[in-house]
Amino acid sequence: MNGAVVTTIGLVFDIIGAITVGYLLIVPRRKAGELATPQWDMHEEQLKDRLAQSKAAIWGLSVLALGFFLQLAGVWVK
């Protein structure tokens, strides 16, 4: 496998990782309003939303790191 192919694969992973991280960070106005509404007890929906954001961020950042590593490897692969 030559360096250009590895670098291209790394860039694709970076794009996928960035989209994953951004997906749950961009919240529609209506959902933001619902999540911001005060609750007397624990707001179960808000908890689920935060856990989903965290899971997506971990996955997305892992894919980004893999993509950056592949780009770096693409520079050195001959």
Residue pairs with C-beta under 8 A, 6 or more apart in sequence:
1 77
2 77
2 78
3 74
3 75
3 76
3 77
3 78
4 74
5 74
6 70
6 71
6 73
6 74
6 77
7 70
7 71
7 74
7 75
8 74
9 67
9 70
9 74
10 66
10 67
10 68
10 69
10 70
10 71
10 72
10 73
10 74
11 67
11 71
12 67
13 63
13 64
13 66
13 67
13 70
14 63
14 64
14 67
14 68
14 71
15 67
16 60
16 63
16 67
17 60
17 61
17 62
17 63
17 64
17 65
17 66
17 67
18 60
18 64
19 60
20 56
20 59
20 60
20 63
21 56
21 57
21 60
21 61
21 64
22 60
23 56
23 60
24 49
24 52
24 53
24 56
24 57
25 53
25 57
27 35
31 49
34 45
35 43
35 45
35 46
35 49
37 43
39 46
